[in-house]
Every structure is written in structure tokens, then in C-alpha cells.
Amino acid sequence: MWHGPARGGGAAVAGARLGIGAAWLARLLLFAVGGVLVLVATLTATALALADARPDLATLAAIGAAPHTRRFIAMGSAAVTGVGGALLGLLVGFAPGVAVAYPLTSTDYGAGARPLIDVPWLLLVGIAVAVPILAVVVTGLTVRSRLPMVSRVAG
């Protein structure tokens, strides 16, 4: 006798209702967590770099640089930081991932099966490309074009 859908099945039930398998739901969760980590790290590093470059940006403004130059410098910094950090993270994370997957899938129990290493390339490329682009867009939307004028008192 069937009593309808399972109750309280958590993410697996929610994924089944959306037509998403458990593996894709796990990858979606990994993409969200990885994306948030890359985004927060990129925006934090960009904010620190802009705070450090504030005197240089003031000098650029004083010698006649266009107001949007500050925004473009911030967006460039976010792009370099985001792409560089994402690629470095992928390279550093790839070796431990293979090192863990290889022994877990190499036991063949006499069947002659080879180790299986399934690399989620779409997920990795999505984190390495889409998230830095999002960081550049967020930086471009939030950074002010003009620095506030600082008055100096002689004395």
C-alpha cells in the first residue's frame, strides 16, 4: 500500500521533486559553497587593495584622471584576484581530490576494474569563470567613482 511521497526526506526529497538527482544536488551545493567562498575572498582582497591604494588613487584624481578610473582599477583588481585565486584553488585542490578518489575506487575485489576518477569539469569551470565575473560586476556596482575630498588644515 502506497502512502504518498516520503515525509521529511530532506534534500533528497526536495531534489527529487525538482527532477534533480542526488549527485547533481550535491554538486549544486558544492558550487554554492565554493562560489560564496571565492566571492567573499575576492571582494575582501579587493577592498583591502583599494584601501591600500587610496593615496595613489587620490594622486591620480589630483592630476586629472577621469572619475571612472577608480572603478576600473577596482574591477581589474577584482578580476585578477578572483581568476588567480580560483585557478590556484583548483590546482591546489585537484591533487588531494585525486589522491582521495584513487584509493577509494581502486579496490576491484578481483573483477579487474580500473580506478574511477570522475572530475566535475562543469562545476570547476563554473566556479573558476562565473564567480570571478560576478565579483567584477559586484565591484563595479559598489565602488564609488570619486573619492571624497579631504581638506587639510595648515598648522
C-alpha positions as CSV (number, residue, x, y, z in Angstrom):
1,M,0.0,0.0,0.0
2,W,1.5,3.3,-1.1
3,H,1.0,6.3,1.3
4,G,2.2,9.1,-1.0
5,P,5.6,10.8,-1.0
6,A,8.1,10.3,1.8
7,R,7.9,12.9,4.5
8,G,10.9,14.7,6.0
9,G,13.4,13.3,3.4
10,G,15.3,16.5,3.4
11,A,17.4,17.5,0.4
12,A,16.9,14.2,-1.4
13,V,13.2,14.6,-1.5
14,A,13.5,18.3,-2.5
15,G,15.8,17.3,-5.3
16,A,13.5,14.5,-6.4
17,R,10.6,17.0,-6.6
18,L,12.7,19.3,-8.8
19,G,13.8,16.4,-11.0
20,I,17.4,16.7,-9.8
21,G,19.4,13.6,-8.9
22,A,21.3,13.3,-5.6
23,A,24.7,13.8,-7.4
24,W,23.5,17.0,-9.1
25,L,22.1,18.3,-5.9
26,A,25.4,17.7,-4.1
27,R,27.2,19.4,-7.0
28,L,24.9,22.3,-6.8
29,L,25.5,22.6,-3.1
30,L,29.3,22.4,-3.7
31,F,29.0,25.1,-6.4
32,A,27.1,27.4,-4.0
33,V,29.6,26.9,-1.1
34,G,32.7,27.2,-3.4
35,G,31.1,30.2,-5.1
36,V,30.5,32.0,-1.9
37,L,34.0,31.3,-0.7
38,V,35.6,32.6,-3.9
39,L,33.3,35.7,-3.9
40,V,33.9,36.7,-0.3
41,A,37.7,36.1,-0.6
42,T,37.8,38.2,-3.8
43,L,35.7,41.0,-2.5
44,T,37.7,41.1,0.7
45,A,41.1,41.2,-1.1
46,T,39.8,43.9,-3.5
47,A,38.6,46.0,-0.6
48,L,41.9,45.7,1.2
49,A,43.8,46.5,-2.0
50,L,41.7,49.6,-2.7
51,A,42.1,50.8,0.9
52,D,45.9,50.4,0.5
53,A,45.8,52.2,-2.9
54,R,43.7,55.2,-1.7
55,P,46.7,57.7,-1.6
56,D,47.6,56.6,-5.2
57,L,44.0,57.0,-6.4
58,A,43.9,60.4,-4.8
59,T,47.1,61.3,-6.7
60,L,45.6,60.1,-9.9
61,A,42.5,62.2,-9.3
62,A,44.6,65.2,-8.5
63,I,46.5,65.1,-11.8
64,G,43.3,64.8,-13.8
65,A,42.4,61.1,-14.1
66,A,38.8,60.5,-15.2
67,P,36.3,59.7,-12.3
68,H,35.6,56.2,-13.6
69,T,39.3,55.3,-13.4
70,R,38.9,54.3,-9.8
71,R,36.1,52.0,-10.6
72,F,38.0,50.4,-13.5
73,I,41.1,49.9,-11.3
74,A,38.9,48.2,-8.7
75,M,37.2,46.0,-11.3
76,G,40.7,45.0,-12.7
77,S,41.9,44.2,-9.2
78,A,38.8,42.0,-8.6
79,A,39.3,40.2,-11.9
80,V,43.0,39.4,-11.3
81,T,42.3,38.4,-7.7
82,G,39.2,36.3,-8.5
83,V,40.6,34.4,-11.5
84,G,44.0,33.9,-10.0
85,G,42.6,32.7,-6.7
86,A,40.1,30.4,-8.4
87,L,42.7,28.8,-10.6
88,L,45.2,28.5,-7.8
89,G,42.5,26.9,-5.7
90,L,41.6,24.5,-8.5
91,L,45.2,23.4,-9.0
92,V,45.8,23.0,-5.2
93,G,42.6,21.1,-4.7
94,F,42.9,18.8,-7.7
95,A,45.8,16.8,-6.3
96,P,44.2,16.0,-2.9
97,G,40.9,15.2,-4.7
98,V,42.6,12.6,-7.0
99,A,44.7,11.3,-4.0
100,V,41.4,10.6,-2.1
101,A,39.4,9.3,-5.0
102,Y,42.0,6.9,-6.3
103,P,42.3,4.6,-3.3
104,L,38.6,4.7,-2.6
105,T,37.8,3.4,-6.1
106,S,40.8,1.1,-6.8
107,T,39.6,-1.9,-4.9
108,D,38.3,-4.2,-7.6
109,Y,37.9,-7.4,-5.5
110,G,39.3,-9.5,-8.4
111,A,36.9,-8.1,-11.0
112,G,39.7,-6.3,-13.0
113,A,38.0,-2.9,-12.7
114,R,40.2,0.2,-13.0
115,P,40.0,3.1,-10.5
116,L,37.3,5.6,-11.4
117,I,38.0,9.3,-11.0
118,D,35.1,11.5,-12.2
119,V,36.2,15.1,-12.3
120,P,33.2,17.5,-12.3
121,W,34.6,19.8,-15.0
122,L,31.4,21.9,-15.5
123,L,31.3,22.7,-11.7
124,L,35.0,23.6,-11.6
125,V,34.8,25.8,-14.7
126,G,31.7,27.4,-13.4
127,I,33.5,28.4,-10.2
128,A,36.6,29.5,-12.0
129,V,34.8,31.6,-14.5
130,A,31.4,32.6,-13.4
131,V,32.2,33.6,-9.8
132,P,35.1,36.0,-10.7
133,I,32.9,37.6,-13.3
134,L,30.2,38.1,-10.6
135,A,32.9,39.6,-8.3
136,V,33.9,42.0,-11.0
137,V,30.3,43.0,-11.6
138,V,29.6,43.5,-7.8
139,T,32.8,45.5,-7.5
140,G,31.9,47.7,-10.4
141,L,28.4,48.4,-8.9
142,T,29.6,49.1,-5.4
143,V,32.8,51.1,-5.8
144,R,32.4,54.9,-5.8
145,S,33.9,56.6,-8.9
146,R,35.0,59.7,-6.9
147,L,37.0,59.8,-3.7
148,P,35.6,62.2,-1.0
149,M,37.6,65.4,-0.9
150,V,39.9,65.6,2.1
151,S,40.6,69.1,3.5
152,R,43.9,69.7,5.1
153,V,44.3,72.3,7.8
154,A,47.6,74.1,7.8
155,G,49.2,74.2,11.1
